[in-house]
Amino acid sequence: MEKEMITKREFLKLGVAGALATFAGCKTAGEITKKSGKKRIPVGVQLYSVRTECEKDLPRTINAVAKMGYKGVEFAGYYARDAKTLRKLLDDVGLVCCGTHTGLNTLLDDELPKTIEFNQILGNEFLIVPSLPEEYRKTREDWQKTAQLFNELSNKVKPFDMWVGYHNHGVEFKPVDGEIPWDIFFGRTKKDVVMQLDTGNAMSGGGDPVVFLKRYPGRAKTVHIKPFSKAKPNAVIGDDELPWKEIFNLCETIGGTRWYIVEYESDAYPPLVSIEKCLEAIRRWGKA
């Protein structure tokens, strides 16, 4: 599917100026699934899981991820590379960008055009804010204002076939002024705002992923597949306590999920070994 050149007129409609670079031939999750003829959701990996390896040798790490069988990567930092260089690294090994963890400051004011341009070149449609500064989440009113801000940002990136979303840690499930922040936020954001539910982080904060996948159908376009275990804090996926069968079923029926994204942050194994073990478990379940 080709993307049209972004015109100055289109940008002015968003209230921002300047023409942006174009990208063509981008493989989306939907295209991958369609070409395979299966309803299987592609599996990517959050590169934060292997950040030390990325810092040492990014091309080698990207190649290793591809050889394992992952279909895409989500960035959390760019290791001093520009978008064209990163895109070539992915294209050379047959990977796509399934998301970027994008600081909120890079979506505001004059930073937004640069962020859109970078992600267009990268071939990414999911701009996921990984966390919020305290002033955006301290009180119930702060969360309400932040929800409105995300609605506005969603409107601004939509003409570029992009999505803005939010990724949880644990704090979003600790009540603020009598209400759970996750509900304050997603109860007030439009459906176009992506709910990137991180399963392990949610559980660590007391939030059951099953409950929130049911509560906000169609919102979980990308999901962080992260293990959680009280008995084995370093458990990899498949050796933990999450109800994966139910989680996958919800993602594939009502969740609107287009990418599963593995994230593993413990040190039970070397990072590349850990993410391979997680993928092996997902593959045993017929999900990769």
C-alpha positions as CSV (number, residue, x, y, z in Angstrom):
1,M,0.0,0.0,0.0
2,E,1.5,3.3,-1.1
3,K,1.4,6.5,0.9
4,E,0.8,9.8,-0.9
5,M,3.2,12.7,-0.6
6,I,2.2,14.9,2.3
7,T,1.3,18.4,1.0
8,K,1.7,21.7,2.7
9,R,-2.1,22.2,2.5
10,E,-2.7,19.0,4.4
11,F,-0.3,20.1,7.1
12,L,-2.0,23.5,7.4
13,K,-5.3,21.8,8.1
14,L,-3.6,20.4,11.2
15,G,-2.3,23.8,12.2
16,V,1.3,22.9,11.5
17,A,3.4,24.0,8.6
18,G,6.0,22.4,6.3
19,A,6.0,19.6,3.8
20,L,7.0,16.1,4.9
21,A,8.9,13.3,3.4
22,T,7.0,10.3,2.0
23,F,7.4,6.6,2.3
24,A,6.2,3.9,0.0
25,G,5.7,0.2,0.1
26,C,5.3,0.0,3.8
27,K,4.2,-3.4,5.1
28,T,1.5,-3.1,7.7
29,A,0.4,-5.7,10.1
30,G,-2.9,-6.0,8.2
31,E,-1.0,-6.7,4.9
32,I,1.2,-9.3,6.6
33,T,-1.9,-11.1,7.9
34,K,-3.7,-10.8,4.6
35,K,-0.8,-12.2,2.6
36,S,-0.5,-15.1,4.9
37,G,-4.1,-16.0,4.4
38,K,-4.4,-16.5,8.2
39,K,-6.1,-14.7,11.0
40,R,-2.9,-14.8,13.0
41,I,-1.7,-11.6,14.6
42,P,2.0,-10.9,13.9
43,V,4.4,-10.8,16.8
44,G,6.9,-8.1,17.3
45,V,9.4,-7.3,20.0
46,Q,10.0,-4.1,22.0
47,L,13.7,-3.4,21.6
48,Y,14.0,-2.1,25.1
49,S,14.1,-5.8,26.0
50,V,17.5,-6.1,24.3
51,R,18.7,-2.5,24.8
52,T,22.2,-3.4,25.9
53,E,22.7,-5.4,22.8
54,C,21.3,-2.6,20.6
55,E,23.7,-0.2,22.2
56,K,26.7,-2.5,21.4
57,D,25.7,-3.5,17.9
58,L,22.3,-2.5,16.6
59,P,22.6,-4.1,13.1
60,R,23.6,-7.4,14.6
61,T,20.8,-7.3,17.1
62,I,18.2,-6.4,14.5
63,N,19.4,-9.3,12.4
64,A,19.2,-11.7,15.4
65,V,15.6,-10.7,16.1
66,A,14.7,-11.4,12.5
67,K,16.3,-14.8,12.5
68,M,14.3,-15.8,15.6
69,G,11.1,-15.3,13.6
70,Y,9.8,-12.0,14.9
71,K,7.9,-9.9,12.3
72,G,8.5,-6.5,13.6
73,V,10.2,-4.3,16.2
74,E,9.0,-1.5,18.4
75,F,11.6,1.2,19.2
76,A,12.2,2.9,22.5
77,G,15.1,5.1,21.4
78,Y,17.0,5.2,18.1
79,Y,20.6,4.7,19.1
80,A,21.9,7.8,17.4
81,R,20.5,6.7,14.0
82,D,18.3,8.7,11.7
83,A,15.0,7.3,10.3
84,K,16.4,6.4,6.9
85,T,19.2,4.3,8.4
86,L,16.8,2.5,10.8
87,R,14.4,1.8,7.9
88,K,17.2,0.3,5.9
89,L,18.2,-1.9,8.8
90,L,14.7,-3.3,9.0
91,D,14.2,-3.6,5.2
92,D,17.4,-5.5,4.9
93,V,16.3,-8.3,7.2
94,G,12.5,-8.3,6.3
95,L,11.3,-6.6,9.5
96,V,8.8,-3.8,9.9
97,C,8.3,-1.1,12.6
98,C,5.3,-2.0,14.6
99,G,5.5,1.0,16.9
100,T,7.6,3.6,18.6
101,H,7.6,4.6,22.2
102,T,7.4,8.3,21.7
103,G,7.8,10.9,24.4
104,L,4.8,13.2,24.8
105,N,7.0,16.2,24.3
106,T,7.8,15.1,20.8
107,L,4.1,15.2,19.9
108,L,3.5,18.8,21.0
109,D,3.7,22.0,19.2
110,D,6.5,22.4,16.7
111,E,7.9,18.9,17.5
112,L,4.9,17.1,16.0
113,P,5.8,17.6,12.3
114,K,9.3,16.3,12.9
115,T,7.9,13.3,14.7
116,I,5.4,12.5,11.9
117,E,8.2,12.8,9.3
118,F,10.5,10.5,11.2
119,N,7.9,7.9,11.6
120,Q,6.7,8.1,8.0
121,I,10.2,7.3,6.8
122,L,10.4,4.6,9.4
123,G,7.1,3.1,8.2
124,N,5.5,3.3,11.6
125,E,1.8,4.1,12.2
126,F,1.7,3.7,16.0
127,L,3.0,6.6,18.1
128,I,2.8,5.2,21.7
129,V,3.5,7.4,24.7
130,P,5.3,5.1,27.2
131,S,4.7,7.2,30.3
132,L,3.6,10.7,31.4
133,P,5.3,13.4,33.4
134,E,3.7,13.8,36.8
135,E,2.0,17.1,36.0
136,Y,-0.2,15.2,33.4
137,R,-1.3,12.5,35.9
138,K,-1.1,13.8,39.5
139,T,-4.8,14.3,40.0
140,R,-8.1,13.1,38.5
141,E,-8.4,16.5,36.8
142,D,-4.9,16.1,35.3
143,W,-5.9,12.8,33.8
144,Q,-9.1,14.3,32.4
145,K,-7.1,17.1,30.7
146,T,-4.6,14.6,29.4
147,A,-7.3,12.5,27.9
148,Q,-8.5,15.6,26.0
149,L,-5.0,16.3,24.8
150,F,-4.7,12.8,23.4
151,N,-8.0,13.3,21.6
152,E,-6.6,16.4,20.0
153,L,-3.3,14.7,19.1
154,S,-5.2,11.7,17.6
155,N,-7.1,14.1,15.3
156,K,-3.9,15.7,14.2
157,V,-2.1,12.5,13.2
158,K,-5.1,10.7,11.7
159,P,-4.8,12.3,8.2
160,F,-1.3,10.6,8.1
161,D,-2.8,7.2,8.8
162,M,-1.1,7.2,12.2
163,W,-2.4,6.5,15.7
164,V,-1.6,8.0,19.1
165,G,-1.7,5.7,22.1
166,Y,-0.7,5.2,25.7
167,H,1.2,2.5,27.4
168,N,0.8,1.6,31.1
169,H,3.1,0.8,33.9
170,G,1.6,0.0,37.3
171,V,0.6,3.5,38.5
172,E,-2.4,3.7,36.1
173,F,-4.2,1.1,38.2
174,K,-3.7,2.8,41.6
175,P,-6.8,4.9,42.4
176,V,-6.6,8.7,42.2
177,D,-9.3,10.7,43.8
178,G,-11.5,7.6,44.0
179,E,-11.1,6.5,40.4
180,I,-8.6,4.3,38.5
181,P,-6.5,6.5,36.2
182,W,-6.8,3.9,33.3
183,D,-10.5,4.4,33.5
184,I,-10.3,8.1,33.8
185,F,-8.2,8.2,30.7
186,F,-9.7,5.6,28.4
187,G,-13.2,6.4,29.5
188,R,-12.7,9.9,28.1
189,T,-10.6,9.4,25.1
190,K,-12.0,8.6,21.6
191,K,-11.7,5.1,20.2
192,D,-8.9,6.2,17.9
193,V,-6.6,6.6,20.9
194,V,-4.7,3.2,21.2
195,M,-4.8,1.4,24.5
196,Q,-1.4,-0.3,24.5
197,L,-2.1,-2.6,27.4
198,D,1.1,-4.0,29.0
199,T,0.0,-7.3,30.6
200,G,2.8,-7.7,33.1
201,N,2.9,-4.0,34.1
202,A,-0.9,-4.0,34.6
203,M,-0.8,-7.0,36.9
204,S,2.1,-5.5,38.9
205,G,-0.2,-2.5,39.6
206,G,-3.2,-4.6,40.4
207,G,-4.9,-4.3,37.0
208,D,-6.3,-7.5,35.4
209,P,-5.6,-7.4,31.6
210,V,-8.7,-9.6,31.0
211,V,-10.9,-7.0,32.7
212,F,-9.6,-4.1,30.7
213,L,-9.6,-5.9,27.4
214,K,-13.3,-6.5,28.0
215,R,-14.0,-3.1,29.2
216,Y,-12.5,-1.3,26.2
217,P,-13.2,-3.4,23.2
218,G,-11.4,-2.4,20.0
219,R,-8.9,-0.2,21.7
220,A,-6.0,-2.7,22.1
221,K,-4.5,-2.3,18.7
222,T,-1.1,-3.2,20.0
223,V,-0.6,-5.2,23.1
224,H,2.6,-5.7,25.2
225,I,2.9,-9.4,25.9
226,K,4.8,-9.4,29.1
227,P,4.9,-12.1,31.7
228,F,3.9,-11.8,35.4
229,S,4.5,-14.2,38.2
230,K,4.5,-13.7,42.0
231,A,6.1,-17.1,42.5
232,K,8.8,-16.6,39.8
233,P,9.6,-12.9,39.3
234,N,11.9,-13.7,36.4
235,A,9.6,-16.1,34.6
236,V,9.5,-15.9,30.8
237,I,6.2,-16.1,28.9
238,G,4.7,-19.5,29.3
239,D,6.3,-20.1,32.7
240,D,4.3,-17.4,34.4
241,E,0.8,-17.0,35.9
242,L,-1.1,-15.0,33.3
243,P,-4.2,-16.5,31.6
244,W,-2.7,-16.3,28.1
245,K,-5.3,-18.4,26.4
246,E,-8.0,-15.9,27.5
247,I,-5.9,-12.9,26.8
248,F,-5.2,-14.1,23.2
249,N,-8.8,-14.9,22.7
250,L,-9.9,-11.5,23.7
251,C,-7.3,-9.8,21.6
252,E,-8.4,-11.8,18.6
253,T,-12.1,-11.4,19.0
254,I,-13.0,-8.1,20.6
255,G,-9.6,-6.4,21.2
256,G,-9.0,-5.1,17.6
257,T,-5.4,-6.2,18.1
258,R,-3.1,-5.8,15.2
259,W,0.3,-6.6,16.9
260,Y,1.5,-8.7,19.8
261,I,4.7,-7.1,21.1
262,V,6.9,-9.1,23.4
263,E,8.6,-7.2,26.2
264,Y,10.8,-9.0,28.7
265,E,12.8,-7.0,31.3
266,S,14.1,-9.5,33.8
267,D,17.6,-11.1,33.8
268,A,16.9,-14.8,34.1
269,Y,18.7,-15.3,30.8
270,P,20.8,-13.1,28.5
271,P,18.4,-10.7,26.7
272,L,18.5,-12.3,23.3
273,V,17.9,-15.7,24.8
274,S,15.0,-14.4,26.9
275,I,13.1,-13.0,24.0
276,E,13.7,-16.1,21.9
277,K,12.3,-18.3,24.8
278,C,9.2,-16.0,24.9
279,L,8.7,-16.3,21.2
280,E,9.1,-20.1,21.4
281,A,6.3,-20.3,23.9
282,I,4.0,-18.2,21.7
283,R,4.9,-20.4,18.8
284,R,4.0,-23.5,20.7
285,W,0.5,-22.0,21.3
286,G,0.1,-21.5,17.6
287,K,0.3,-17.7,17.8
288,A,3.5,-17.2,15.8
